[in-house]
Amino acid sequence: MENTKSTKENMESAARSVLVWDLPTRLFHWLLVVLVIISFVSGNMGGNAMRYHEWSGFTILALLLFRIFWG
């Protein structure tokens, strides 16, 4: 009985310490979400907002290139 309890505790502590995504991958995903929203809004506004639309598009391209090289 004692052996089962220590194995269960070991599995629980190991499960808590594993990170699924590293920090650059998390930042990539959240920045991509924000930039897609900015692109959508600025594209629908038109006019002077198209400058922000262009900048967000270039930033999305840079993020995608980073993600490809990051793996």
Biopython code that builds the backbone (N, CA, C, O; Angstrom):
import numpy as np
from Bio.PDB.StructureBuilder import StructureBuilder

atoms = [
    (1, "MET", "N", (0.830, -1.195, 0.000)),
    (1, "MET", "CA", (0.000, 0.000, 0.000)),
    (1, "MET", "C", (0.868, 1.250, 0.000)),
    (1, "MET", "O", (0.572, 2.211, -0.710)),
    (2, "GLU", "N", (1.930, 1.244, 0.786)),
    (2, "GLU", "CA", (2.824, 2.393, 0.869)),
    (2, "GLU", "C", (3.490, 2.672, -0.480)),
    (2, "GLU", "O", (3.663, 3.831, -0.858)),
    (3, "ASN", "N", (3.859, 1.628, -1.199)),
    (3, "ASN", "CA", (4.509, 1.777, -2.486)),
    (3, "ASN", "C", (3.581, 2.442, -3.502)),
    (3, "ASN", "O", (4.028, 3.257, -4.309)),
    (4, "THR", "N", (2.322, 2.104, -3.467)),
    (4, "THR", "CA", (1.348, 2.699, -4.379)),
    (4, "THR", "C", (1.194, 4.180, -4.119)),
    (4, "THR", "O", (1.075, 4.961, -5.063)),
    (5, "LYS", "N", (1.193, 4.582, -2.877)),
    (5, "LYS", "CA", (1.025, 5.988, -2.532)),
    (5, "LYS", "C", (2.221, 6.813, -3.024)),
    (5, "LYS", "O", (2.024, 7.899, -3.570)),
    (6, "SER", "N", (3.429, 6.335, -2.847)),
    (6, "SER", "CA", (4.590, 7.107, -3.276)),
    (6, "SER", "C", (4.650, 7.190, -4.799)),
    (6, "SER", "O", (5.074, 8.213, -5.338)),
    (7, "THR", "N", (4.239, 6.148, -5.498)),
    (7, "THR", "CA", (4.206, 6.186, -6.958)),
    (7, "THR", "C", (3.182, 7.216, -7.436)),
    (7, "THR", "O", (3.441, 7.959, -8.383)),
    (8, "LYS", "N", (2.047, 7.258, -6.795)),
    (8, "LYS", "CA", (1.018, 8.231, -7.151)),
    (8, "LYS", "C", (1.510, 9.649, -6.896)),
    (8, "LYS", "O", (1.277, 10.533, -7.721)),
    (9, "GLU", "N", (2.174, 9.885, -5.794)),
    (9, "GLU", "CA", (2.715, 11.209, -5.489)),
    (9, "GLU", "C", (3.783, 11.610, -6.497)),
    (9, "GLU", "O", (3.850, 12.769, -6.908)),
    (10, "ASN", "N", (4.623, 10.650, -6.898)),
    (10, "ASN", "CA", (5.647, 10.934, -7.894)),
    (10, "ASN", "C", (5.026, 11.317, -9.239)),
    (10, "ASN", "O", (5.503, 12.234, -9.906)),
    (11, "MET", "N", (3.981, 10.625, -9.629)),
    (11, "MET", "CA", (3.324, 10.928, -10.899)),
    (11, "MET", "C", (2.667, 12.307, -10.855)),
    (11, "MET", "O", (2.721, 13.051, -11.835)),
    (12, "GLU", "N", (2.050, 12.651, -9.725)),
    (12, "GLU", "CA", (1.408, 13.960, -9.597)),
    (12, "GLU", "C", (2.427, 15.084, -9.644)),
    (12, "GLU", "O", (2.190, 16.106, -10.289)),
    (13, "SER", "N", (3.554, 14.913, -8.970)),
    (13, "SER", "CA", (4.568, 15.967, -8.975)),
    (13, "SER", "C", (5.206, 16.098, -10.349)),
    (13, "SER", "O", (5.542, 17.208, -10.761)),
    (14, "ALA", "N", (5.380, 15.003, -11.065)),
    (14, "ALA", "CA", (5.939, 15.055, -12.419)),
    (14, "ALA", "C", (4.960, 15.718, -13.378)),
    (14, "ALA", "O", (5.378, 16.452, -14.273)),
    (15, "ALA", "N", (3.672, 15.474, -13.206)),
    (15, "ALA", "CA", (2.667, 16.055, -14.087)),
    (15, "ALA", "C", (2.573, 17.562, -13.887)),
    (15, "ALA", "O", (2.281, 18.286, -14.839)),
    (16, "ARG", "N", (2.811, 18.046, -12.688)),
    (16, "ARG", "CA", (2.737, 19.479, -12.426)),
    (16, "ARG", "C", (3.921, 20.238, -13.000)),
    (16, "ARG", "O", (3.791, 21.427, -13.289)),
    (17, "SER", "N", (5.050, 19.610, -13.174)),
    (17, "SER", "CA", (6.255, 20.326, -13.566)),
    (17, "SER", "C", (6.497, 20.364, -15.079)),
    (17, "SER", "O", (7.464, 20.985, -15.520)),
    (18, "VAL", "N", (5.659, 19.726, -15.873)),
    (18, "VAL", "CA", (5.861, 19.671, -17.319)),
    (18, "VAL", "C", (5.129, 20.837, -17.987)),
    (18, "VAL", "O", (3.925, 21.017, -17.806)),
    (19, "LEU", "N", (5.884, 21.624, -18.764)),
    (19, "LEU", "CA", (5.279, 22.701, -19.550)),
    (19, "LEU", "C", (5.046, 22.202, -20.969)),
    (19, "LEU", "O", (5.929, 21.600, -21.580)),
    (20, "VAL", "N", (3.856, 22.456, -21.482)),
    (20, "VAL", "CA", (3.527, 21.985, -22.818)),
    (20, "VAL", "C", (4.135, 22.898, -23.875)),
    (20, "VAL", "O", (4.692, 22.414, -24.860)),
    (21, "TRP", "N", (4.037, 24.215, -23.685)),
    (21, "TRP", "CA", (4.545, 25.174, -24.647)),
    (21, "TRP", "C", (5.613, 26.032, -23.980)),
    (21, "TRP", "O", (5.476, 26.409, -22.817)),
    (22, "ASP", "N", (6.678, 26.339, -24.722)),
    (22, "ASP", "CA", (7.693, 27.227, -24.188)),
    (22, "ASP", "C", (7.257, 28.685, -24.387)),
    (22, "ASP", "O", (6.301, 28.957, -25.114)),
    (23, "LEU", "N", (7.948, 29.600, -23.751)),
    (23, "LEU", "CA", (7.555, 31.006, -23.764)),
    (23, "LEU", "C", (7.495, 31.609, -25.168)),
    (23, "LEU", "O", (6.510, 32.281, -25.474)),
    (24, "PRO", "N", (8.488, 31.410, -26.043)),
    (24, "PRO", "CA", (8.379, 31.995, -27.382)),
    (24, "PRO", "C", (7.166, 31.500, -28.163)),
    (24, "PRO", "O", (6.567, 32.265, -28.920)),
    (25, "THR", "N", (6.801, 30.247, -27.993)),
    (25, "THR", "CA", (5.628, 29.717, -28.691)),
    (25, "THR", "C", (4.350, 30.347, -28.162)),
    (25, "THR", "O", (3.451, 30.669, -28.938)),
    (26, "ARG", "N", (4.260, 30.525, -26.854)),
    (26, "ARG", "CA", (3.078, 31.186, -26.276)),
    (26, "ARG", "C", (2.968, 32.629, -26.747)),
    (26, "ARG", "O", (1.885, 33.094, -27.104)),
    (27, "LEU", "N", (4.098, 33.336, -26.745)),
    (27, "LEU", "CA", (4.093, 34.718, -27.223)),
    (27, "LEU", "C", (3.696, 34.787, -28.686)),
    (27, "LEU", "O", (2.946, 35.676, -29.089)),
    (28, "PHE", "N", (4.193, 33.861, -29.476)),
    (28, "PHE", "CA", (3.824, 33.818, -30.891)),
    (28, "PHE", "C", (2.320, 33.701, -31.057)),
    (28, "PHE", "O", (1.724, 34.460, -31.821)),
    (29, "HIS", "N", (1.706, 32.777, -30.365)),
    (29, "HIS", "CA", (0.266, 32.553, -30.522)),
    (29, "HIS", "C", (-0.547, 33.776, -30.102)),
    (29, "HIS", "O", (-1.469, 34.179, -30.810)),
    (30, "TRP", "N", (-0.210, 34.368, -28.953)),
    (30, "TRP", "CA", (-0.987, 35.517, -28.490)),
    (30, "TRP", "C", (-0.753, 36.752, -29.355)),
    (30, "TRP", "O", (-1.686, 37.509, -29.621)),
    (31, "LEU", "N", (0.488, 36.960, -29.796)),
    (31, "LEU", "CA", (0.745, 38.084, -30.698)),
    (31, "LEU", "C", (0.029, 37.894, -32.023)),
    (31, "LEU", "O", (-0.474, 38.858, -32.600)),
    (32, "LEU", "N", (-0.023, 36.673, -32.509)),
    (32, "LEU", "CA", (-0.729, 36.394, -33.758)),
    (32, "LEU", "C", (-2.216, 36.704, -33.625)),
    (32, "LEU", "O", (-2.816, 37.282, -34.532)),
    (33, "VAL", "N", (-2.804, 36.326, -32.509)),
    (33, "VAL", "CA", (-4.224, 36.624, -32.269)),
    (33, "VAL", "C", (-4.453, 38.134, -32.281)),
    (33, "VAL", "O", (-5.369, 38.619, -32.945)),
    (34, "VAL", "N", (-3.623, 38.875, -31.550)),
    (34, "VAL", "CA", (-3.775, 40.331, -31.465)),
    (34, "VAL", "C", (-3.588, 40.967, -32.832)),
    (34, "VAL", "O", (-4.355, 41.852, -33.213)),
    (35, "LEU", "N", (-2.577, 40.527, -33.577)),
    (35, "LEU", "CA", (-2.301, 41.128, -34.883)),
    (35, "LEU", "C", (-3.375, 40.810, -35.921)),
    (35, "LEU", "O", (-3.663, 41.644, -36.779)),
    (36, "VAL", "N", (-3.960, 39.640, -35.861)),
    (36, "VAL", "CA", (-5.054, 39.310, -36.778)),
    (36, "VAL", "C", (-6.266, 40.187, -36.477)),
    (36, "VAL", "O", (-6.946, 40.642, -37.397)),
    (37, "ILE", "N", (-6.537, 40.425, -35.213)),
    (37, "ILE", "CA", (-7.646, 41.315, -34.851)),
    (37, "ILE", "C", (-7.363, 42.733, -35.337)),
    (37, "ILE", "O", (-8.249, 43.387, -35.888)),
    (38, "ILE", "N", (-6.135, 43.213, -35.137)),
    (38, "ILE", "CA", (-5.765, 44.543, -35.613)),
    (38, "ILE", "C", (-5.906, 44.622, -37.131)),
    (38, "ILE", "O", (-6.419, 45.609, -37.656)),
    (39, "SER", "N", (-5.453, 43.589, -37.834)),
    (39, "SER", "CA", (-5.560, 43.570, -39.297)),
    (39, "SER", "C", (-7.017, 43.599, -39.739)),
    (39, "SER", "O", (-7.372, 44.321, -40.670)),
    (40, "PHE", "N", (-7.845, 42.830, -39.086)),
    (40, "PHE", "CA", (-9.265, 42.779, -39.449)),
    (40, "PHE", "C", (-9.938, 44.131, -39.230)),
    (40, "PHE", "O", (-10.648, 44.626, -40.105)),
    (41, "VAL", "N", (-9.715, 44.718, -38.069)),
    (41, "VAL", "CA", (-10.353, 45.993, -37.734)),
    (41, "VAL", "C", (-9.842, 47.106, -38.630)),
    (41, "VAL", "O", (-10.630, 47.877, -39.177)),
    (42, "SER", "N", (-8.523, 47.196, -38.784)),
    (42, "SER", "CA", (-7.968, 48.282, -39.597)),
    (42, "SER", "C", (-8.307, 48.101, -41.071)),
    (42, "SER", "O", (-8.466, 49.092, -41.784)),
    (43, "GLY", "N", (-8.421, 46.876, -41.542)),
    (43, "GLY", "CA", (-8.820, 46.636, -42.929)),
    (43, "GLY", "C", (-10.250, 47.051, -43.186)),
    (43, "GLY", "O", (-10.560, 47.551, -44.268)),
    (44, "ASN", "N", (-11.124, 46.857, -42.222)),
    (44, "ASN", "CA", (-12.529, 47.265, -42.377)),
    (44, "ASN", "C", (-12.714, 48.769, -42.238)),
    (44, "ASN", "O", (-13.650, 49.330, -42.808)),
    (45, "MET", "N", (-11.825, 49.438, -41.477)),
    (45, "MET", "CA", (-11.935, 50.878, -41.307)),
    (45, "MET", "C", (-11.495, 51.616, -42.569)),
    (45, "MET", "O", (-12.103, 52.614, -42.957)),
    (46, "GLY", "N", (-10.442, 51.121, -43.204)),
    (46, "GLY", "CA", (-9.937, 51.769, -44.415)),
    (46, "GLY", "C", (-9.287, 53.101, -44.088)),
    (46, "GLY", "O", (-8.979, 53.384, -42.931)),
    (47, "GLY", "N", (-9.081, 53.918, -45.116)),
    (47, "GLY", "CA", (-8.508, 55.249, -44.930)),
    (47, "GLY", "C", (-7.123, 55.212, -44.328)),
    (47, "GLY", "O", (-6.272, 54.434, -44.758)),
    (48, "ASN", "N", (-6.892, 56.056, -43.328)),
    (48, "ASN", "CA", (-5.581, 56.139, -42.678)),
    (48, "ASN", "C", (-5.249, 54.890, -41.856)),
    (48, "ASN", "O", (-4.085, 54.657, -41.533)),
    (49, "ALA", "N", (-6.253, 54.094, -41.520)),
    (49, "ALA", "CA", (-6.016, 52.871, -40.746)),
    (49, "ALA", "C", (-5.307, 51.807, -41.579)),
    (49, "ALA", "O", (-4.810, 50.824, -41.030)),
    (50, "MET", "N", (-5.257, 51.991, -42.888)),
    (50, "MET", "CA", (-4.583, 51.009, -43.734)),
    (50, "MET", "C", (-3.086, 50.946, -43.436)),
    (50, "MET", "O", (-2.447, 49.927, -43.696)),
    (51, "ARG", "N", (-2.527, 52.016, -42.898)),
    (51, "ARG", "CA", (-1.116, 51.999, -42.491)),
    (51, "ARG", "C", (-0.911, 50.956, -41.391)),
    (51, "ARG", "O", (0.056, 50.194, -41.425)),
    (52, "TYR", "N", (-1.819, 50.926, -40.421)),
    (52, "TYR", "CA", (-1.727, 49.940, -39.339)),
    (52, "TYR", "C", (-1.986, 48.530, -39.869)),
    (52, "TYR", "O", (-1.393, 47.563, -39.393)),
    (53, "HIS", "N", (-2.864, 48.423, -40.843)),
    (53, "HIS", "CA", (-3.154, 47.148, -41.475)),
    (53, "HIS", "C", (-1.879, 46.598, -42.134)),
    (53, "HIS", "O", (-1.566, 45.414, -42.015)),
    (54, "GLU", "N", (-1.163, 47.471, -42.821)),
    (54, "GLU", "CA", (0.078, 47.064, -43.476)),
    (54, "GLU", "C", (1.136, 46.669, -42.449)),
    (54, "GLU", "O", (1.802, 45.646, -42.611)),
    (55, "TRP", "N", (1.293, 47.458, -41.409)),
    (55, "TRP", "CA", (2.278, 47.150, -40.369)),
    (55, "TRP", "C", (1.970, 45.823, -39.689)),
    (55, "TRP", "O", (2.868, 45.020, -39.437)),
    (56, "SER", "N", (0.694, 45.599, -39.394)),
    (56, "SER", "CA", (0.346, 44.335, -38.733)),
    (56, "SER", "C", (0.581, 43.152, -39.673)),
    (56, "SER", "O", (0.968, 42.071, -39.229)),
    (57, "GLY", "N", (0.347, 43.356, -40.967)),
    (57, "GLY", "CA", (0.626, 42.288, -41.928)),
    (57, "GLY", "C", (2.104, 41.939, -41.988)),
    (57, "GLY", "O", (2.470, 40.764, -42.012)),
    (58, "PHE", "N", (2.957, 42.966, -42.013)),
    (58, "PHE", "CA", (4.397, 42.711, -42.013)),
    (58, "PHE", "C", (4.846, 42.049, -40.714)),
    (58, "PHE", "O", (5.735, 41.198, -40.720)),
    (59, "THR", "N", (4.237, 42.438, -39.615)),
    (59, "THR", "CA", (4.589, 41.835, -38.326)),
    (59, "THR", "C", (4.134, 40.382, -38.274)),
    (59, "THR", "O", (4.838, 39.536, -37.722)),
    (60, "ILE", "N", (2.972, 40.081, -38.839)),
    (60, "ILE", "CA", (2.510, 38.690, -38.917)),
    (60, "ILE", "C", (3.483, 37.867, -39.753)),
    (60, "ILE", "O", (3.813, 36.737, -39.393)),
    (61, "LEU", "N", (3.943, 38.432, -40.872)),
    (61, "LEU", "CA", (4.926, 37.740, -41.702)),
    (61, "LEU", "C", (6.208, 37.464, -40.916)),
    (61, "LEU", "O", (6.756, 36.364, -40.997)),
    (62, "ALA", "N", (6.686, 38.442, -40.163)),
    (62, "ALA", "CA", (7.890, 38.259, -39.352)),
    (62, "ALA", "C", (7.669, 37.191, -38.287)),
    (62, "ALA", "O", (8.558, 36.380, -38.031)),
    (63, "LEU", "N", (6.490, 37.184, -37.664)),
    (63, "LEU", "CA", (6.182, 36.157, -36.666)),
    (63, "LEU", "C", (6.165, 34.763, -37.283)),
    (63, "LEU", "O", (6.680, 33.814, -36.692)),
    (64, "LEU", "N", (5.579, 34.641, -38.461)),
    (64, "LEU", "CA", (5.535, 33.338, -39.123)),
    (64, "LEU", "C", (6.933, 32.856, -39.489)),
    (64, "LEU", "O", (7.241, 31.674, -39.334)),
    (65, "LEU", "N", (7.777, 33.754, -39.972)),
    (65, "LEU", "CA", (9.164, 33.366, -40.274)),
    (65, "LEU", "C", (9.898, 32.950, -39.008)),
    (65, "LEU", "O", (10.647, 31.973, -39.017)),
    (66, "PHE", "N", (9.690, 33.688, -37.913)),
    (66, "PHE", "CA", (10.283, 33.307, -36.636)),
    (66, "PHE", "C", (9.830, 31.920, -36.221)),
    (66, "PHE", "O", (10.641, 31.100, -35.791)),
    (67, "ARG", "N", (8.544, 31.657, -36.347)),
    (67, "ARG", "CA", (7.986, 30.360, -35.927)),
    (67, "ARG", "C", (8.523, 29.216, -36.776)),
    (67, "ARG", "O", (8.758, 28.123, -36.262)),
    (68, "ILE", "N", (8.718, 29.456, -38.066)),
    (68, "ILE", "CA", (9.276, 28.427, -38.931)),
    (68, "ILE", "C", (10.701, 28.084, -38.496)),
    (68, "ILE", "O", (11.070, 26.913, -38.419)),
    (69, "PHE", "N", (11.494, 29.117, -38.213)),
    (69, "PHE", "CA", (12.873, 28.861, -37.802)),
    (69, "PHE", "C", (12.965, 28.328, -36.378)),
    (69, "PHE", "O", (13.891, 27.585, -36.053)),
    (70, "TRP", "N", (12.012, 28.701, -35.525)),
    (70, "TRP", "CA", (12.021, 28.226, -34.142)),
    (70, "TRP", "C", (11.708, 26.731, -34.113)),
    (70, "TRP", "O", (12.226, 26.001, -33.268)),
    (71, "GLY", "N", (10.857, 26.276, -35.038)),
    (71, "GLY", "CA", (10.538, 24.846, -35.117)),
    (71, "GLY", "C", (9.217, 24.607, -34.542)),
    (71, "GLY", "O", (8.755, 23.466, -34.509)),
]
sb = StructureBuilder()
sb.init_structure("model")
sb.init_model(0)
sb.init_chain("A")
sb.init_seg("    ")
for serial, (resi, resn, name, xyz) in enumerate(atoms, 1):
    if name == "N":
        sb.init_residue(resn, " ", resi, " ")
    sb.init_atom(name, np.array(xyz, "f"), 0.0, 1.0, " ", f" {name:<3s}", serial, name[0])
structure = sb.get_structure()
